[in-house]
Amino acid sequence: MSTPTQQQVMDALATVNDPEIKRPITELGMVDSVAVAEDGTVSVHVLLTVAGCPLKDTINRDVTAAVTAVPGVTSVDLTLGVMTPEQRAGLKETLAGGQAQREIPFAQPGSLTKVYAIASGKGGVGKSSVTVNLALALAAQGLKVGVVDADIYGHSVPAMLGVADARPTQVDDLIMPVPTSSGVSVISIGMLKPRRDQVVAWRGPMLDRALVQMLADVYWGDLDALLLDLPPGTGDIAISLGQHLPSAEVVVVTTPQEAAAEVAERAGTMASMMHQRVVGVVENMSFLTLPDGSTMEVFGSGGGDRVASTLSQRFGYDVPVLGRIPLDPSLREGGDAGKPIVESDPTAPAAVELRSVADKLAGRGRGLAGMQLGLTPTAKF
Ligand code: ADP
């Protein structure tokens, strides 16, 4: 077999994306040198953005696989280096694409990214679980999805996505969102703290700065959808978000319980006061299917309908119930294990319902024809 050309190797390297930036390493100035020897040995020197890049093993594996696949390559000699400050500055300029720093890309008039803020009146209703599952369901449709965990009280989203201990890579003052195995990228307010166990005792201006940092200083690339997990209630983050991203659409999560519904209405009304549109209500923990197939309304009933009709009346437009998610131990287990239910148990009724909510949000309401209902023989509802 003939010796491969330098161009063939470069073409192969162009298929390798940086796992955080999600663009070809050849475009990012990461391929420092390529040399092809007569015997088919290819030497590649790749520059990492920062020393100790947590994803260097991924880059190593992907580069080796891509180059090995070029016909005529007999072995790959890959060495990794680190960009100089000048090279990093060049990379930052490439990524910024001429945009001034500290601008929120999603707030620009031409932005094509749909931003959904997931809100609730109180904690523990499943807002974070809904956020991560919707994110994964949207990503499974082929969309590029980012998640901002702005819940200062819980910041449980990274753990639910299986990246509990990850810290974002920083290229000077540009922060890379943390990639996850499902393709969704995430940044959490918890990742901005100096230490993991530190309590976030931030108030107005600090929280505002943290939110802007997560939106403007993080390199999100071209996202189709960005989901924000808001803290419960009507606090400072919700106000900041309204000021910085009035175009965000709000999804209100509630349980069927009367008391939960009442506070959820307040969270929805708050969004409207900030000129954001409430696109719908997700009722979570709606019922439990018992082994005999009957259902039990553990948290009562009617909360979702109540929030939807109150908000519809208050705002003068239709705020629908987008879905009713049953109680399901595998939903909790999936969250605890870092594998949300839409991925870990996709045919479970809760997963099917979450996917249907994602379909509605993506404006892809599919007909029933040809659609898998995902009902198990014991589930009769
Ligand atoms: P929030 O973000 O509103 O505080 P979480 O999403 O963290 O709520 O959920 C609180 C707990 O309830 C988590 O342990 C989660 O796994 C569990 N949970 C949420 N929704 C369900 C459900 N439908 N079935 C079973 N467990 C659930």
Residues whose N, C-alpha, C, O or C-beta is under 5 A from the ligand:
A	BS01	ADP	K122 G123 G124 V125 G126 K127 S128 S129 V130 M285 I325 P326 L327 D328 P329 L331 R332 G335
